[in-house]
Amino acid sequence: MKTLSSLLVYSLGTTAFLAFLVLTSYTDPKDQPEAAPQAPRLEHVQQVQMPKIPDSLSFAGEAVPIQDMDMRERFDREQLSICFRHSATIHSMKLANRYFPMMEEVLKKNGVPEDFKYLAVTESNLLNATSPAGAKGIWQFMPATARMYGLEVSKEVDERLNFYLVTEAACKLLKRLKNKFGSWTLAAAAYNCGEGRVQQRQRAQGGTAYYELELPAETMRYLPRIFATKCILSNPESYGFFYEQDDLYPAFPDYRLVTVNGPTNWASFCKEQGVSYRTLKLHNPWILSSKLTNAKRKSYTVRLPKE
């Protein structure tokens, strides 16, 4: 009887304890914090639209056989590369607003098609760059070529960095190559790999036009890259590049021209002209040293902002 009473007491105690646990653990749903909304599942990681290949294309007034499978795929490769290399392409667009008007003026004056401004973009992205081989400037002249066209390359002066002089020299070179090979397309190819190499490939392969020749790998990409650069920079919105005019780099200011024809200390020159040394270098990157020995008394034209 005592054992039965103990079991009854034990059962009642356990039941009461479990009821207590249930009651104390109960929470009104209204008091529950709202669950954080789940982010919607993305259908795509990213959306990339392939640029279309144009139905027709020309360079310097010469038709490009864009429907030819080989040319079409080579062009497509360069178009993709430029289109999706956003930072460099946008930077070229910004610089083009500054340099293209000046470049177009010099090209027109010399009878060189305007499309050759895109060759300059392909060469240097419109920067005074230096190649591993030693080519320098917007038009990427080698020292020997620069001297051949009357440009000075020394420790104190490098006129490959003088935009006006080197653009004039590039026009002379391109016109000579056009007269030699008979087409602007081959002139551009020879500009890249050298006229001797183009001649050698023509003799060995029996072809005359650029599109008939197997040239060095860099030159095989060079012309399609110029064509693609023309397409993208002349119609950026079609390739997804949108900008306001004030996003672009402005033209250089109006200049006053100062002639220097003797030995010069450029720091003293700047004080006399009321400009900073940085301003002098910014507008005359061809000045390499802080001094100009100028033993031959050559005349140099220095460009300084009017204001």
KEKE-3310 file (N, C-alpha, C; in steps of 0.2 Angstrom, whole numbers, plus 5000, padded with zeros to 4 digits):
npx = (5004:5010:5020:5012:5006:5017:5021:5010:5011:5023:5020:5011:5019:5028:5020:5015:5027:5030:5020:5022:5034:5029:5020:5028:5037:5029:5026:5017:5012:5012:5021:5033:5048:5048:5053:5068:5066:5069:5082:5078:5080:5093:5091:5101:5119:5126:5123:5127:5129:5133:5143:5137:5143:5147:5138:5144:5160:5173:5190:5199:5193:5194:5186:5183:5184:5172:5163:5170:5175:5188:5192:5181:5181:5193:5191:5181:5187:5195:5186:5178:5188:5192:5179:5176:5186:5185:5190:5202:5197:5187:5195:5203:5193:5190:5202:5202:5193:5201:5213:5209:5203:5214:5222:5215:5215:5229:5231:5222:5227:5239:5234:5231:5220:5207:5204:5216:5218:5213:5223:5233:5227:5227:5240:5245:5235:5233:5242:5258:5267:5280:5287:5292:5302:5307:5300:5292:5280:5264:5262:5271:5285:5301:5318:5327:5318:5312:5323:5325:5315:5317:5316:5322:5331:5337:5347:5342:5331:5316:5308:5299:5289:5283:5268:5263:5274:5278:5266:5265:5277:5272:5262:5270:5277:5267:5261:5272:5273:5260:5262:5271:5266:5253:5240:5231:5228:5239:5249:5246:5249:5262:5267:5266:5274:5285:5291:5300:5298:5285:5286:5294:5286:5276:5283:5287:5274:5266:5256:5247:5238:5233:5224:5227:5239:5250:5255:5266:5261:5257:5254:5244:5234:5233:5227:5213:5211:5212:5201:5191:5192:5189:5175:5170:5174:5168:5155:5150:5138:5131:5139:5137:5143:5141:5141:5142:5146:5154:5161:5172:5189:5195:5200:5216:5222:5222:5237:5252:5266:5283:5299:5314:5331:5344:5356:5348:5341:5328:5321:5324:5319:5305:5302:5304:5294:5283:5276:5273:5285:5280:5269:5276:5281:5270:5264:5274:5280:5291:5302:5315:5326:5331:5339:5344:5356:5359:5370:5371:5362:5349:5332:5318:5301:5291:5276:5265:5252:5240:5234)
npy = (4994:5006:5007:5009:5021:5029:5028:5034:5047:5050:5050:5060:5071:5071:5073:5086:5093:5092:5099:5111:5114:5114:5125:5136:5137:5141:5152:5167:5168:5181:5187:5183:5187:5194:5184:5186:5192:5182:5183:5186:5173:5173:5173:5174:5175:5185:5197:5197:5204:5199:5209:5214:5209:5220:5222:5228:5236:5248:5254:5269:5272:5260:5245:5232:5215:5209:5199:5188:5172:5171:5184:5189:5182:5186:5199:5199:5194:5204:5215:5210:5209:5223:5229:5223:5226:5237:5248:5253:5255:5265:5275:5278:5284:5295:5302:5303:5313:5324:5323:5319:5330:5338:5329:5325:5337:5338:5326:5328:5340:5334:5325:5312:5298:5301:5290:5285:5290:5280:5270:5276:5275:5261:5259:5265:5269:5282:5287:5293:5282:5269:5256:5239:5236:5249:5258:5274:5286:5293:5289:5279:5278:5271:5275:5276:5277:5289:5298:5297:5304:5317:5320:5324:5314:5312:5314:5325:5329:5323:5321:5313:5313:5325:5330:5337:5338:5324:5319:5324:5318:5305:5305:5308:5296:5286:5290:5288:5274:5270:5274:5266:5253:5253:5253:5259:5250:5240:5249:5252:5240:5238:5248:5243:5230:5233:5238:5230:5217:5215:5216:5204:5194:5195:5192:5179:5172:5175:5184:5200:5209:5214:5205:5194:5189:5180:5186:5192:5187:5197:5207:5201:5203:5216:5225:5221:5225:5239:5241:5237:5246:5258:5255:5254:5266:5276:5274:5273:5270:5260:5249:5249:5259:5273:5291:5308:5324:5331:5321:5318:5321:5338:5349:5354:5370:5386:5391:5400:5403:5400:5404:5395:5396:5394:5389:5383:5384:5376:5378:5391:5397:5394:5403:5415:5415:5414:5402:5386:5372:5360:5363:5367:5354:5347:5352:5351:5338:5333:5338:5332:5334:5344:5354:5363:5360:5363:5365:5367:5377:5376:5379:5378:5376:5381:5377:5386:5388:5402:5408)
npz = (5000:5004:4994:4983:4985:4985:4971:4965:4970:4964:4950:4949:4953:4942:4931:4934:4933:4920:4914:4919:4912:4899:4899:4903:4892:4881:4869:4863:4847:4842:4849:4843:4834:4818:4804:4795:4778:4764:4752:4735:4723:4712:4694:4685:4686:4680:4667:4651:4635:4619:4608:4592:4575:4563:4547:4536:4533:4532:4530:4529:4517:4510:4507:4519:4520:4528:4528:4525:4532:4540:4542:4548:4560:4566:4567:4576:4588:4592:4594:4605:4614:4616:4619:4631:4639:4650:4657:4651:4638:4641:4646:4634:4626:4634:4632:4618:4615:4618:4610:4596:4588:4586:4580:4568:4561:4558:4550:4540:4533:4528:4519:4523:4527:4539:4547:4552:4564:4573:4572:4580:4592:4594:4594:4606:4615:4615:4624:4630:4629:4632:4623:4626:4616:4614:4607:4607:4613:4607:4593:4593:4589:4584:4589:4578:4567:4570:4570:4556:4551:4555:4568:4585:4596:4611:4626:4632:4625:4617:4604:4599:4608:4606:4602:4590:4581:4580:4575:4562:4557:4557:4547:4536:4535:4534:4521:4513:4514:4509:4495:4492:4493:4488:4495:4508:4519:4518:4520:4534:4539:4536:4544:4556:4556:4548:4532:4525:4529:4525:4511:4510:4513:4504:4492:4495:4497:4486:4487:4487:4492:4509:4515:4509:4514:4525:4539:4552:4569:4577:4568:4561:4570:4572:4561:4562:4575:4574:4566:4574:4585:4578:4576:4589:4596:4587:4588:4602:4611:4605:4609:4623:4630:4639:4641:4648:4641:4649:4656:4649:4644:4643:4629:4626:4633:4625:4617:4620:4611:4613:4608:4609:4608:4612:4625:4640:4656:4663:4674:4678:4666:4668:4679:4673:4664:4671:4675:4682:4684:4682:4674:4663:4659:4657:4646:4637:4635:4628:4633:4642:4651:4665:4660:4645:4633:4620:4610:4596:4593:4590:4586:4597:4599:4612:4621:4630:4642:4638:4648)
capx = (5000:5014:5023:5007:5005:5023:5021:5005:5014:5029:5017:5008:5024:5031:5015:5015:5033:5030:5015:5026:5039:5025:5017:5034:5040:5025:5026:5012:5015:5012:5027:5039:5051:5047:5058:5070:5064:5074:5083:5075:5085:5094:5090:5108:5124:5127:5120:5132:5127:5138:5142:5136:5148:5144:5137:5149:5165:5178:5195:5203:5190:5195:5182:5185:5180:5170:5159:5175:5176:5194:5192:5176:5183:5199:5188:5177:5191:5198:5180:5177:5194:5191:5173:5175:5192:5181:5194:5206:5193:5184:5201:5204:5187:5191:5208:5201:5190:5206:5218:5206:5202:5220:5225:5211:5218:5235:5230:5218:5232:5244:5231:5230:5213:5205:5204:5222:5218:5212:5229:5236:5224:5229:5247:5247:5229:5234:5247:5265:5269:5286:5286:5298:5307:5310:5296:5289:5275:5257:5263:5276:5291:5308:5323:5330:5313:5311:5328:5324:5310:5319:5315:5328:5330:5343:5346:5338:5325:5314:5303:5293:5284:5280:5262:5263:5280:5277:5260:5267:5281:5268:5259:5275:5279:5261:5260:5277:5271:5255:5264:5275:5262:5247:5234:5231:5228:5245:5253:5245:5252:5270:5269:5267:5279:5290:5290:5304:5294:5279:5289:5297:5280:5273:5287:5287:5268:5263:5250:5248:5234:5234:5220:5230:5245:5251:5260:5268:5255:5255:5251:5237:5229:5234:5222:5207:5210:5211:5194:5186:5193:5185:5168:5168:5175:5164:5148:5151:5132:5130:5143:5135:5147:5137:5144:5141:5152:5159:5165:5178:5195:5194:5205:5222:5220:5225:5244:5256:5272:5289:5305:5320:5336:5350:5356:5342:5339:5321:5318:5324:5314:5298:5301:5303:5287:5277:5273:5277:5289:5275:5265:5280:5282:5263:5262:5280:5283:5297:5308:5317:5330:5330:5343:5345:5363:5358:5376:5370:5358:5343:5326:5313:5295:5288:5269:5263:5245:5239:5231)
capy = (5000:5012:5008:5011:5028:5032:5028:5039:5054:5051:5051:5067:5076:5071:5077:5093:5096:5092:5104:5117:5115:5116:5132:5141:5137:5143:5159:5169:5169:5188:5190:5181:5192:5192:5181:5191:5190:5179:5187:5182:5169:5176:5169:5174:5178:5191:5197:5199:5203:5199:5214:5212:5211:5224:5219:5231:5240:5251:5258:5273:5272:5253:5240:5227:5209:5207:5193:5182:5169:5172:5191:5190:5180:5190:5206:5198:5193:5211:5218:5207:5212:5230:5230:5221:5229:5243:5254:5255:5258:5272:5280:5280:5288:5302:5305:5305:5320:5329:5322:5318:5336:5340:5324:5326:5343:5337:5321:5331:5344:5330:5320:5305:5297:5302:5283:5283:5291:5274:5267:5279:5272:5254:5259:5268:5271:5289:5289:5294:5275:5266:5249:5235:5237:5255:5263:5279:5291:5291:5285:5273:5278:5269:5280:5276:5280:5296:5302:5297:5309:5324:5321:5323:5309:5313:5313:5331:5331:5317:5324:5308:5315:5331:5328:5340:5336:5317:5317:5326:5313:5299:5306:5307:5289:5283:5292:5284:5267:5270:5275:5260:5246:5254:5253:5261:5244:5238:5254:5251:5233:5239:5253:5238:5225:5235:5237:5224:5211:5215:5214:5198:5190:5196:5188:5172:5169:5177:5188:5207:5213:5212:5200:5187:5187:5177:5190:5190:5186:5204:5211:5198:5206:5224:5228:5220:5229:5245:5241:5236:5252:5262:5254:5256:5273:5280:5273:5269:5268:5253:5244:5250:5264:5280:5296:5315:5327:5333:5315:5317:5326:5344:5350:5358:5377:5390:5391:5405:5400:5404:5401:5394:5394:5393:5385:5385:5381:5376:5381:5399:5399:5394:5409:5421:5415:5414:5396:5381:5367:5355:5366:5366:5347:5344:5354:5350:5331:5331:5341:5327:5336:5351:5359:5362:5362:5366:5368:5369:5383:5374:5383:5374:5379:5379:5379:5387:5391:5409:5410)
capz = (5000:5004:4988:4978:4987:4982:4964:4964:4971:4959:4944:4950:4952:4935:4927:4936:4931:4913:4913:4920:4906:4893:4900:4903:4885:4876:4867:4859:4840:4841:4852:4839:4830:4811:4801:4789:4771:4760:4746:4729:4720:4705:4689:4682:4690:4677:4660:4646:4628:4614:4603:4585:4570:4557:4541:4532:4536:4528:4533:4525:4511:4507:4510:4523:4518:4535:4528:4525:4539:4543:4544:4553:4567:4569:4570:4582:4594:4594:4596:4611:4619:4617:4622:4638:4643:4651:4660:4646:4633:4643:4646:4627:4624:4637:4629:4611:4615:4618:4604:4590:4584:4584:4575:4562:4558:4555:4545:4534:4530:4525:4514:4526:4529:4546:4551:4555:4571:4577:4572:4585:4598:4594:4596:4612:4619:4615:4629:4628:4631:4630:4622:4628:4611:4614:4603:4612:4611:4604:4587:4594:4584:4586:4588:4571:4563:4572:4567:4549:4549:4557:4575:4589:4601:4615:4633:4635:4621:4614:4600:4599:4613:4604:4598:4584:4577:4578:4570:4555:4555:4556:4541:4530:4535:4531:4514:4509:4514:4504:4489:4490:4493:4484:4498:4515:4523:4518:4524:4541:4541:4536:4550:4562:4556:4544:4525:4523:4531:4521:4505:4510:4513:4497:4487:4497:4497:4480:4488:4487:4497:4516:4517:4506:4517:4532:4542:4560:4573:4580:4563:4559:4575:4572:4557:4565:4581:4572:4563:4580:4588:4574:4577:4596:4597:4583:4590:4609:4614:4602:4613:4630:4633:4639:4645:4647:4638:4654:4658:4644:4645:4639:4625:4630:4632:4620:4619:4617:4608:4615:4604:4613:4603:4615:4631:4644:4662:4662:4680:4677:4661:4670:4683:4668:4660:4676:4675:4686:4681:4681:4668:4657:4657:4655:4639:4633:4638:4625:4637:4646:4657:4668:4656:4637:4632:4613:4607:4589:4593:4587:4588:4599:4601:4619:4621:4637:4642:4638:4655)
cpx = (5004:5018:5018:5006:5011:5023:5016:5008:5019:5026:5014:5013:5027:5026:5015:5021:5033:5025:5018:5031:5035:5023:5023:5037:5036:5026:5021:5015:5016:5019:5034:5041:5050:5054:5061:5068:5070:5075:5081:5081:5086:5094:5097:5113:5126:5124:5125:5130:5133:5137:5141:5142:5144:5143:5142:5154:5170:5184:5199:5200:5191:5190:5185:5181:5177:5166:5164:5176:5182:5194:5187:5178:5189:5196:5184:5181:5193:5192:5178:5182:5193:5185:5173:5182:5190:5186:5198:5202:5190:5190:5203:5199:5188:5197:5206:5197:5195:5211:5215:5205:5209:5223:5221:5214:5224:5235:5227:5223:5237:5241:5231:5223:5212:5205:5210:5223:5217:5218:5233:5234:5226:5236:5249:5241:5230:5238:5254:5269:5276:5285:5292:5304:5310:5306:5293:5284:5268:5258:5268:5282:5297:5312:5325:5325:5312:5316:5328:5320:5311:5318:5321:5326:5337:5342:5342:5332:5323:5307:5298:5288:5281:5274:5262:5268:5279:5271:5262:5272:5277:5265:5264:5276:5273:5260:5266:5275:5265:5257:5268:5271:5255:5240:5236:5232:5235:5250:5252:5249:5260:5272:5270:5273:5285:5289:5294:5301:5288:5281:5291:5291:5276:5276:5286:5280:5264:5257:5252:5244:5235:5230:5222:5236:5245:5257:5261:5261:5252:5251:5245:5232:5228:5228:5215:5206:5209:5204:5189:5186:5189:5177:5166:5168:5170:5157:5147:5144:5130:5133:5142:5139:5143:5140:5141:5147:5157:5163:5172:5183:5194:5200:5210:5220:5224:5232:5247:5263:5278:5295:5311:5326:5343:5350:5351:5342:5332:5318:5318:5319:5307:5297:5300:5296:5281:5273:5277:5281:5284:5271:5269:5280:5275:5262:5268:5283:5289:5303:5310:5321:5329:5334:5343:5352:5363:5364:5375:5365:5352:5337:5321:5307:5292:5281:5268:5256:5245:5237:5234)
cpy = (5006:5013:5011:5019:5032:5033:5034:5046:5055:5053:5058:5072:5076:5075:5084:5097:5097:5098:5111:5119:5118:5123:5137:5142:5140:5150:5161:5170:5177:5191:5187:5186:5189:5189:5186:5188:5187:5182:5183:5178:5172:5171:5168:5177:5185:5191:5200:5198:5204:5205:5211:5214:5215:5221:5222:5235:5242:5254:5262:5273:5265:5248:5234:5221:5206:5201:5187:5179:5171:5179:5192:5188:5183:5196:5205:5197:5200:5215:5216:5210:5219:5232:5229:5223:5236:5249:5257:5258:5265:5277:5283:5285:5295:5306:5307:5311:5326:5329:5322:5324:5338:5336:5324:5331:5341:5331:5324:5336:5340:5325:5313:5304:5298:5295:5282:5286:5285:5270:5270:5276:5265:5254:5261:5270:5278:5292:5289:5287:5274:5259:5245:5235:5244:5260:5268:5284:5289:5287:5280:5273:5275:5275:5281:5279:5287:5300:5303:5303:5316:5325:5320:5318:5309:5312:5319:5332:5324:5320:5319:5309:5322:5330:5331:5338:5328:5315:5319:5321:5307:5299:5305:5300:5285:5284:5288:5277:5266:5270:5269:5253:5247:5254:5256:5255:5241:5243:5254:5245:5234:5244:5248:5234:5227:5233:5231:5218:5210:5213:5207:5193:5190:5191:5180:5168:5171:5181:5196:5211:5210:5206:5193:5185:5184:5181:5189:5191:5193:5208:5208:5201:5213:5227:5227:5224:5236:5246:5241:5243:5257:5261:5256:5263:5278:5279:5269:5267:5262:5248:5245:5255:5271:5285:5303:5318:5329:5327:5315:5322:5332:5344:5354:5365:5380:5391:5398:5402:5404:5400:5401:5392:5394:5389:5387:5381:5382:5379:5388:5401:5399:5401:5415:5421:5415:5408:5391:5376:5362:5357:5365:5359:5345:5346:5353:5343:5329:5334:5335:5329:5343:5357:5358:5364:5366:5369:5370:5375:5382:5378:5378:5379:5377:5381:5380:5390:5399:5412:5406)
cpz = (5000:4998:4983:4979:4984:4975:4962:4965:4966:4952:4944:4949:4945:4930:4928:4933:4923:4910:4914:4914:4900:4893:4900:4896:4880:4875:4862:4852:4839:4844:4848:4835:4822:4808:4795:4782:4768:4754:4740:4726:4713:4700:4685:4686:4687:4670:4655:4639:4623:4609:4596:4580:4565:4551:4535:4535:4531:4532:4528:4518:4507:4511:4513:4522:4525:4534:4527:4532:4543:4546:4549:4560:4570:4571:4576:4589:4596:4597:4603:4616:4621:4621:4629:4642:4645:4653:4655:4640:4635:4643:4639:4625:4627:4633:4621:4611:4615:4612:4597:4586:4582:4578:4568:4558:4554:4549:4539:4530:4526:4520:4517:4529:4537:4550:4554:4562:4576:4577:4578:4592:4599:4596:4603:4617:4620:4622:4627:4631:4629:4629:4625:4623:4611:4610:4609:4608:4608:4598:4587:4589:4588:4585:4581:4566:4564:4569:4559:4547:4553:4565:4580:4595:4605:4622:4636:4631:4617:4610:4598:4603:4612:4599:4591:4579:4575:4574:4563:4553:4553:4549:4535:4529:4531:4523:4510:4509:4509:4497:4487:4489:4490:4488:4506:4520:4524:4521:4531:4543:4541:4542:4556:4562:4552:4537:4522:4524:4527:4514:4504:4510:4507:4492:4489:4496:4491:4481:4487:4492:4504:4518:4514:4509:4524:4535:4549:4564:4575:4574:4560:4564:4574:4568:4560:4571:4579:4570:4569:4584:4585:4576:4584:4597:4593:4585:4597:4612:4611:4606:4621:4633:4633:4644:4644:4644:4643:4658:4654:4646:4641:4634:4629:4629:4626:4622:4617:4616:4610:4612:4609:4608:4606:4621:4636:4650:4663:4668:4680:4671:4663:4675:4678:4665:4665:4676:4680:4681:4678:4675:4662:4654:4655:4648:4634:4635:4634:4628:4642:4652:4659:4665:4649:4635:4625:4610:4600:4588:4589:4590:4590:4601:4607:4619:4629:4637:4642:4645:4660)
residu = (MET:LYS:THR:LEU:SER:SER:LEU:LEU:VAL:TYR:SER:LEU:GLY:THR:THR:ALA:PHE:LEU:ALA:PHE:LEU:VAL:LEU:THR:SER:TYR:THR:ASP:PRO:LYS:ASP:GLN:PRO:GLU:ALA:ALA:PRO:GLN:ALA:PRO:ARG:LEU:GLU:HIS:VAL:GLN:GLN:VAL:GLN:MET:PRO:LYS:ILE:PRO:ASP:SER:LEU:SER:PHE:ALA:GLY:GLU:ALA:VAL:PRO:ILE:GLN:ASP:MET:ASP:MET:ARG:GLU:ARG:PHE:ASP:ARG:GLU:GLN:LEU:SER:ILE:CYS:PHE:ARG:HIS:SER:ALA:THR:ILE:HIS:SER:MET:LYS:LEU:ALA:ASN:ARG:TYR:PHE:PRO:MET:MET:GLU:GLU:VAL:LEU:LYS:LYS:ASN:GLY:VAL:PRO:GLU:ASP:PHE:LYS:TYR:LEU:ALA:VAL:THR:GLU:SER:ASN:LEU:LEU:ASN:ALA:THR:SER:PRO:ALA:GLY:ALA:LYS:GLY:ILE:TRP:GLN:PHE:MET:PRO:ALA:THR:ALA:ARG:MET:TYR:GLY:LEU:GLU:VAL:SER:LYS:GLU:VAL:ASP:GLU:ARG:LEU:ASN:PHE:TYR:LEU:VAL:THR:GLU:ALA:ALA:CYS:LYS:LEU:LEU:LYS:ARG:LEU:LYS:ASN:LYS:PHE:GLY:SER:TRP:THR:LEU:ALA:ALA:ALA:ALA:TYR:ASN:CYS:GLY:GLU:GLY:ARG:VAL:GLN:GLN:ARG:GLN:ARG:ALA:GLN:GLY:GLY:THR:ALA:TYR:TYR:GLU:LEU:GLU:LEU:PRO:ALA:GLU:THR:MET:ARG:TYR:LEU:PRO:ARG:ILE:PHE:ALA:THR:LYS:CYS:ILE:LEU:SER:ASN:PRO:GLU:SER:TYR:GLY:PHE:PHE:TYR:GLU:GLN:ASP:ASP:LEU:TYR:PRO:ALA:PHE:PRO:ASP:TYR:ARG:LEU:VAL:THR:VAL:ASN:GLY:PRO:THR:ASN:TRP:ALA:SER:PHE:CYS:LYS:GLU:GLN:GLY:VAL:SER:TYR:ARG:THR:LEU:LYS:LEU:HIS:ASN:PRO:TRP:ILE:LEU:SER:SER:LYS:LEU:THR:ASN:ALA:LYS:ARG:LYS:SER:TYR:THR:VAL:ARG:LEU:PRO:LYS:GLU)
# end
